[in-house]
Amino acid sequence: MFENQPKGLYALALANTGERFGYYTMLAVFALFLRANFGLDPGTAGLIYSSFLGLVYFLPLVGGILADKFGYGKMVTIGIIIMFIGYLFLSIPLGGESVGFAAMLAALLLISLGTGLFKGNLQVMVGNLYDDPKLSGKRDAAFSIFYMAINIGALFAPTAAVKIKEWAESIGYSSNDAYHFSFAIACASLIVSMAIYYAFRSTFKHTEGGQKKDAAVDQVEEISPSETKDRIIALCLVFAVVIFFWMAFHQNGLTLTYFANEFTQKTSTGVQSMAFDVTNLVAIIFIVYALFSFFDSKTQKGKTISVIVILIALGWLGYQYANLSGEVAVSAPIFQQFNPFYVVALTPVSMAIFSSLAAKDKEPSAPRKIAYGMLVAGVAYFVMMFASTGLNTPDAQALAGDGGTFVSANWLIVTYLILTFGELLLSPMGISFVSKVAPPKYKGMMMGGWFVATAIGNLLVSVGGYLWGGLPLWVVWSVFIALCILSAVFMFSIMKRLEKVC
């Protein structure tokens, strides 16, 4: 899995991990902050939330176009500085009136612009590491590793957001002002991200572009106009499909968070409560990776180290279980740690499965994996339909208060597991597909196109917010089921065309 990968991959991945940790710390509490600090209704909060996500994923198109001309490295550096200023604005508690609202909107614009310059171009640089024919066969695995690194940052973000907010409240800050401490975490994480980027720049500097020597490389890689057209059309068809995946997937920050906040039991006991302690999740991750290391290791020393790691992790879990007592409070943002946990824990599993299939010449193509991912996402919302049987509508739940209808946290935990299976099939493979298929002259633009598709999907996330209210919950979830299934059917219908350019 990690063997024979260029050092530049790990440097770029770690730089992205720092940035993503800050972003997801902010995002974990943002929708709840909008409602608490400004008194917004679910639909309006959802519109702001989804518009921000839309900009975050639309502006990489602009960043990509600029990078194709001026260089990817320059745009990454400028982007991270702009993001820092945006998070700094968001960190200042200015209240819930017009001044605070205007500052919040300005901060969102800066964060989205900075992300647009940073995110897509960093991923293009990862892809550029594998333009060398000797490394091209490792491209899919590289993006799986890169995607896993993103989620390491996201794994700790919800806990960081909740803990820092609770700490701020404990020293006397109001509940609304305490949110800003969560946002300040992002400022610190960006400093770490930039430090990593420049400390290890020598390992990937050749991928930054914008240098005269790159002109010769571009000339060698030139392809015919007809092939360029075929590739761009294929990519645009994929972009059209993944819009609806992101519309469904990013409900994790909106309707699924609303469900966690309004319909999920507020406390947890026993083994289930252990899932809400991120240290236990980290222990499970260590066990998974140590098991793979044990079977992959060619030396007795390596196997012994793996066994020691497993025993320490099991010992920690045993200690935690033995010291369980009473109930553990469960806050809505903490559920967002499960998706990145599953990504990190399951990435080596998925890579092992696909490596085994590849050895038998049976590995599905990247477009086929994307189609399967759409179907799996639909299954996740079938679970939510079943979980919502007999529950109040959101409006009725609000009126009922403590007398409302509540369900076990396990429903959301399972839903996030299934959504993550879909994500692993679609997201890293989609990014790898774009980096591989994009015409050399338009790499930045085409990677930006992937994010534009994500942006449109994120704008459509707000649909969930507007459905949240008087409708039965099964109606809300059925919308996402239908869109995922229809998108998968369309994807399979154009599969031959897509696989032709792979």
C-alpha positions in Angstrom: 0.0 0.0 0.0 2.7 2.5 1.1 5.6 0.9 -0.7 7.6 2.7 -3.4 5.5 5.9 -3.3 7.4 9.1 -3.9 8.2 11.2 -0.8 6.3 14.1 -2.3 3.0 12.3 -1.9 3.4 12.2 1.9 4.5 15.9 2.1 1.5 17.1 0.1 -0.9 14.8 1.9 0.2 16.0 5.3 0.0 19.7 4.2 -3.6 19.0 3.1 -4.3 17.1 6.4 -3.6 20.3 8.4 -5.8 22.5 6.2 -8.6 19.9 6.2 -8.5 19.6 10.0 -9.2 23.3 10.3 -11.9 23.3 7.7 -13.8 20.4 9.2 -13.4 21.8 12.7 -15.2 24.9 11.5 -17.8 22.9 9.5 -18.7 20.6 12.3 -20.4 23.3 14.2 -21.2 25.9 11.5 -24.8 25.0 10.7 -25.6 24.9 14.5 -23.7 28.2 14.9 -25.9 29.9 12.2 -29.1 28.9 14.0 -27.9 29.7 17.5 -26.0 33.0 16.9 -28.2 34.6 14.3 -31.6 32.9 15.1 -32.0 31.6 11.5 -34.6 29.0 10.6 -33.4 25.6 9.2 -34.0 26.6 5.6 -32.1 29.9 5.7 -29.2 28.3 7.7 -29.2 25.5 5.1 -29.0 28.0 2.3 -26.0 29.8 3.8 -24.3 26.5 4.6 -24.8 25.1 1.1 -23.9 28.4 -0.6 -20.6 28.4 1.3 -19.9 24.8 0.3 -20.8 25.6 -3.2 -18.3 28.5 -3.3 -15.6 26.3 -1.7 -16.0 23.8 -4.5 -16.8 26.1 -7.4 -13.8 28.4 -7.0 -11.2 25.7 -7.7 -12.2 26.1 -11.3 -10.9 29.7 -11.1 -7.9 28.6 -9.2 -7.2 25.9 -11.7 -7.4 28.3 -14.7 -5.0 30.6 -12.9 -2.7 27.8 -12.0 -2.5 26.5 -15.6 -1.1 29.9 -16.4 0.9 31.0 -13.4 1.8 27.7 -11.7 0.1 25.4 -9.1 2.6 26.2 -6.3 2.0 29.9 -6.4 -1.8 29.5 -6.2 -1.4 27.1 -3.3 0.7 29.6 -1.3 -1.6 32.5 -2.0 -4.7 30.4 -1.2 -3.5 29.4 2.2 -2.8 33.0 3.2 -6.2 34.1 2.1 -7.8 31.2 4.0 -6.0 32.2 7.1 -7.4 35.8 7.0 -10.9 34.4 6.5 -10.7 32.1 9.5 -9.3 34.9 11.6 -12.3 37.0 10.8 -14.6 34.1 11.7 -12.8 33.7 15.0 -13.7 37.1 16.3 -17.0 37.2 18.3 -19.0 40.1 17.0 -22.5 39.1 18.1 -25.6 38.1 16.2 -26.5 41.5 14.8 -25.8 43.1 11.4 -22.0 43.7 12.0 -21.5 40.1 13.1 -23.5 38.8 10.2 -21.5 40.9 7.7 -18.2 39.8 9.1 -19.3 36.2 8.9 -20.2 36.5 5.2 -16.9 38.3 4.5 -15.0 35.5 6.3 -16.9 32.8 4.2 -15.9 34.6 1.0 -12.3 34.7 1.9 -12.2 31.1 3.1 -13.9 29.9 -0.1 -11.6 31.9 -2.3 -8.5 30.7 -0.5 -9.7 27.1 -0.7 -10.4 27.5 -4.4 -6.8 28.4 -5.0 -5.4 25.8 -2.6 -7.4 22.6 -2.8 -7.6 21.6 -6.5 -4.1 22.7 -7.3 -2.6 20.7 -4.5 -4.4 17.6 -5.9 -3.1 18.4 -9.4 0.4 18.4 -8.0 -0.2 15.0 -6.5 -1.3 13.7 -9.9 1.8 15.3 -11.5 4.0 13.1 -9.4 2.7 10.1 -11.3 3.1 11.4 -14.9 6.4 9.4 -14.8 5.5 6.1 -16.6 7.4 4.2 -13.9 4.9 5.5 -11.3 1.7 5.7 -13.3 0.4 2.3 -12.1 0.4 3.6 -8.5 -1.8 6.6 -9.2 -5.1 5.1 -7.8 -3.4 3.9 -4.7 -1.7 7.3 -4.3 -5.0 9.1 -4.3 -6.5 6.6 -1.8 -3.6 7.4 0.5 -4.0 11.1 -0.1 -7.7 10.9 0.5 -7.1 9.0 3.7 -4.8 11.7 4.9 -7.5 14.3 4.4 -9.8 12.3 6.6 -7.2 11.9 9.4 -7.6 15.7 9.8 -11.4 15.4 9.6 -11.4 12.6 12.1 -10.2 14.8 15.0 -12.1 17.9 13.9 -15.5 17.3 15.5 -14.0 16.4 18.9 -11.7 19.5 18.7 -14.7 21.7 17.8 -16.9 20.3 20.7 -14.1 20.2 23.3 -12.8 23.7 22.6 -16.4 25.1 22.7 -17.1 23.3 26.0 -13.8 24.7 27.4 -14.7 28.3 26.4 -18.1 27.9 28.0 -16.5 26.6 31.2 -14.4 29.7 31.6 -17.4 32.1 31.2 -18.0 32.7 27.5 -21.6 32.5 26.3 -22.7 29.6 24.3 -22.8 31.7 21.1 -19.4 33.3 21.6 -17.8 29.9 22.4 -18.3 28.8 18.8 -15.7 31.2 17.7 -13.0 29.3 19.6 -13.8 26.3 17.4 -13.2 28.5 14.4 -9.9 29.7 15.8 -8.6 26.2 15.6 -8.5 26.5 11.8 -6.1 29.4 12.0 -3.6 27.4 13.9 -4.0 24.4 11.6 -3.2 26.5 8.6 0.1 27.6 10.1 1.0 24.0 10.6 -0.1 23.2 7.0 2.1 25.9 5.5 5.1 24.8 7.6 4.9 21.3 6.3 4.5 22.5 2.7 7.7 24.5 2.8 9.7 22.2 5.0 9.4 19.4 2.4 9.0 21.4 -0.8 12.0 19.9 -2.3 10.3 16.5 -2.7 7.6 17.9 -5.0 8.8 21.2 -6.3 9.0 19.8 -9.8 5.2 19.4 -9.8 4.4 23.1 -9.0 4.4 24.3 -12.7 4.8 27.9 -13.8 8.4 27.4 -14.8 9.9 27.8 -18.3 11.3 24.3 -18.2 7.8 22.9 -18.1 7.1 24.1 -21.6 9.1 21.3 -23.1 7.3 18.7 -20.9 3.9 20.1 -22.1 5.0 19.8 -25.7 5.8 16.2 -25.3 2.5 15.4 -23.7 0.4 17.2 -26.4 -2.6 15.1 -27.7 -4.8 15.6 -30.7 -7.8 17.9 -30.7 -10.2 15.0 -31.2 -8.8 13.1 -28.3 -8.9 16.3 -26.2 -12.6 16.7 -27.0 -13.4 13.1 -26.2 -11.6 13.3 -22.8 -13.3 16.6 -21.9 -16.8 15.2 -22.8 -16.2 12.1 -20.8 -15.1 14.2 -17.8 -18.1 16.5 -18.1 -20.5 13.5 -18.1 -18.9 12.2 -14.9 -19.1 15.7 -13.4 -22.8 15.7 -14.1 -23.4 12.5 -12.3 -21.4 13.2 -9.1 -23.4 16.4 -8.5 -26.1 14.2 -7.0 -23.7 12.2 -4.9 -22.4 15.3 -3.2 -26.0 16.6 -2.8 -26.8 13.4 -0.8 -23.4 12.9 0.9 -23.1 16.4 2.3 -26.4 16.1 4.1 -24.0 15.0 6.9 -23.6 18.6 7.8 -27.2 19.6 7.4 -30.2 17.2 7.6 -28.2 14.4 9.2 -26.9 16.8 11.8 -30.4 18.1 12.3 -31.5 14.5 12.8 -28.7 13.9 15.3 -29.7 17.1 17.1 -33.5 16.6 17.2 -34.2 12.9 16.9 -31.2 11.0 18.3 -31.0 10.1 22.0 -28.8 12.7 23.9 -26.9 10.1 26.0 -25.2 6.8 25.4 -24.1 4.0 27.7 -22.1 0.8 27.5 -20.1 -0.3 24.5 -22.0 2.3 22.3 -20.7 5.1 24.4 -17.1 4.1 23.5 -17.7 5.1 19.9 -18.0 8.8 21.0 -14.5 8.9 22.3 -12.1 9.6 19.5 -9.2 7.8 21.2 -11.1 4.5 21.0 -11.6 5.1 17.2 -7.9 5.8 16.9 -7.1 2.5 18.7 -9.3 0.6 16.2 -7.4 2.3 13.3 -4.1 1.2 14.8 -5.4 -2.4 15.1 -6.5 -2.4 11.4 -3.2 -1.0 10.1 -1.1 -3.3 12.4 -3.0 -6.3 11.1 -2.2 -5.4 7.5 1.4 -4.7 8.5 1.6 -8.1 10.2 0.5 -10.0 7.1 2.6 -7.8 4.7 5.8 -7.8 6.8 8.6 -9.9 5.4 10.6 -9.9 8.7 10.0 -11.3 12.1 10.9 -7.9 13.6 8.1 -6.3 11.6 5.6 -8.9 12.7 6.6 -8.5 16.3 6.1 -4.7 16.2 2.7 -5.2 14.6 1.7 -7.6 17.4 2.9 -5.2 20.1 0.8 -2.3 18.5 -2.3 -4.6 18.4 -1.9 -5.6 22.0 -1.4 -2.0 23.2 -4.5 -0.9 21.3 -6.6 -3.8 22.6 -5.3 -3.0 26.1 -6.5 0.5 25.7 -9.9 -0.5 24.6 -10.1 -3.0 27.4 -9.2 -0.4 29.9 -11.8 2.0 28.5 -14.5 -0.7 28.7 -13.6 -1.6 32.3 -13.9 2.0 33.4 -17.3 2.7 31.8 -19.7 4.3 34.2 -23.0 6.0 33.8 -24.1 7.9 30.7 -22.1 9.9 28.2 -23.5 13.0 26.7 -23.9 12.9 22.9 -23.8 16.2 20.9 -24.9 16.4 17.3 -21.5 17.6 15.8 -19.7 14.6 17.2 -21.4 12.3 14.7 -19.3 13.8 12.0 -16.2 12.0 13.3 -17.6 8.7 12.0 -17.2 9.4 8.3 -13.5 10.2 8.5 -12.9 7.4 10.9 -14.4 4.9 8.5 -12.4 6.4 5.6 -9.1 6.0 7.4 -10.0 2.5 8.8 -11.4 1.2 5.6 -8.9 2.6 3.0 -6.4 -0.3 3.4 -9.3 -2.8 3.2 -10.6 -1.3 0.0 -7.1 -1.1 -1.5 -6.5 -4.7 -0.6 -9.8 -5.8 -2.2 -9.1 -3.9 -5.4 -5.4 -5.0 -5.5 -6.7 -8.6 -5.3 -9.2 -8.0 -8.1 -6.5 -6.3 -10.2 -4.2 -9.3 -9.8 -7.0 -11.4 -11.3 -7.6 -8.7 -14.0 -11.1 -8.2 -12.5 -10.8 -4.7 -11.0 -13.7 -2.4 -12.0 -12.7 0.7 -13.9 -12.8 4.1 -12.2 -16.2 5.1 -13.9 -17.7 1.8 -12.8 -16.6 2.3 -9.2 -18.2 5.8 -9.3 -21.5 4.2 -10.4 -21.4 1.7 -7.7 -20.7 4.5 -5.2 -24.0 6.1 -6.2 -25.9 3.0 -5.5 -24.3 2.5 -2.1 -25.2 6.1 -1.2 -28.8 5.3 -2.0 -28.7 2.3 0.3 -27.5 4.6 3.2 -30.7 6.6 2.9 -32.8 3.5 2.8 -31.4 2.9 6.3 -32.5 6.4 7.3 -36.0 5.7 6.0 -36.2 2.7 8.2 -34.8 4.5 11.2 -37.4 7.3 10.7 -40.4 5.0 10.8 -42.9 6.2 13.4 -41.0 9.4 14.2 -42.6 12.9 14.4 -42.1 15.4 11.6 -39.4 18.0 12.6 -42.1 20.6 13.3 -44.0 18.2 15.6 -40.8 17.2 17.3 -39.9 20.8 18.1 -43.3 21.2 19.7 -43.1 18.0 21.7 -39.8 18.9 23.4 -38.6 16.1 25.8 -41.8 14.2 25.0 -40.8 13.8 21.4 -39.7 10.6 19.5 -36.1 9.6 19.7 -33.9 6.8 18.2 -30.6 5.1 19.0 -27.4 6.7 17.8 -26.6 3.4 16.1 -28.8 4.4 13.1 -26.6 7.3 12.2 -23.4 5.4 13.0 -24.5 2.7 10.4 -25.7 5.3 7.9 -22.3 7.0 8.0 -20.6 3.6 7.5 -22.6 2.9 4.3 -22.1 6.4 3.0 -18.4 6.0 3.5 -18.4 2.9 1.4 -20.0 4.9 -1.3 -17.5 7.8 -0.8 -14.5 5.4 -1.1 -15.8 4.1 -4.4 -16.5 7.5 -5.8 -14.3 10.3 -4.5 -10.6 9.2 -4.6 -11.3 7.2 -7.8 -13.0 10.2 -9.3 -10.0 12.5 -8.5 -7.6 9.9 -9.9 -9.8 9.6 -13.0 -9.6 13.3 -13.6 -5.9 13.5 -13.1 -5.4 10.6 -15.5 -7.8 11.6 -18.3 -7.6 15.4 -18.2 -5.8 16.8 -21.3 -2.3 18.0 -20.2 -3.0 21.7 -21.1 -6.2 21.7 -19.0 -5.3 19.8 -15.9 -6.0 22.6 -13.5 -9.2 23.5 -15.3 -10.5 19.9 -15.4 -9.6 19.4 -11.7 -11.5 22.6 -11.1 -14.4 21.1 -13.1 -14.5 18.2 -10.6 -14.9 20.7 -7.8 -17.5 22.7 -9.8 -19.6 19.5 -9.9 -19.1 19.2 -6.2 -20.1 22.8 -5.8 -23.4 22.4 -7.6 -24.1 19.3 -5.5 -23.3 21.4 -2.4 -25.6 24.1 -3.5 -28.4 21.5 -3.8 -27.7 20.4 -0.2 -30.0 23.2 0.8 -32.9 21.2 -0.6 -32.7 19.1 2.5 -33.0 22.1 4.7 -36.2 23.3 2.9 -37.7 19.8 3.1 -37.0 19.8 6.9 -40.1 20.8 8.7 -43.6 19.7 8.1 -42.9 16.7 5.8 -42.5 13.1 7.2 -38.9 12.2 7.4 -39.3 9.3 5.0 -40.1 11.8 2.3 -36.9 13.7 3.0 -34.7 10.6 2.7 -36.6 9.3 -0.4 -35.5 12.3 -2.4 -31.9 11.4 -2.0 -32.6 7.7 -2.7 -34.2 8.5 -6.0 -31.5 10.9 -7.1 -28.7 8.4 -6.3 -30.4 5.5 -8.1 -31.2 7.6 -11.2 -27.6 8.9 -11.4 -26.2 5.4 -11.2 -28.5 4.2 -14.0 -27.3 7.1 -16.2 -23.7 6.3 -15.4 -24.1 2.7 -16.4 -25.8 3.8 -19.6 -22.7 5.7 -20.8 -20.1 3.3 -19.3 -18.6 2.3 -22.6 -17.9 5.8 -23.6 -16.3 6.6 -20.3 -14.1 3.4 -20.2 -12.9 4.2 -23.7 -10.8 7.1 -22.5 -9.5 5.4 -19.4 
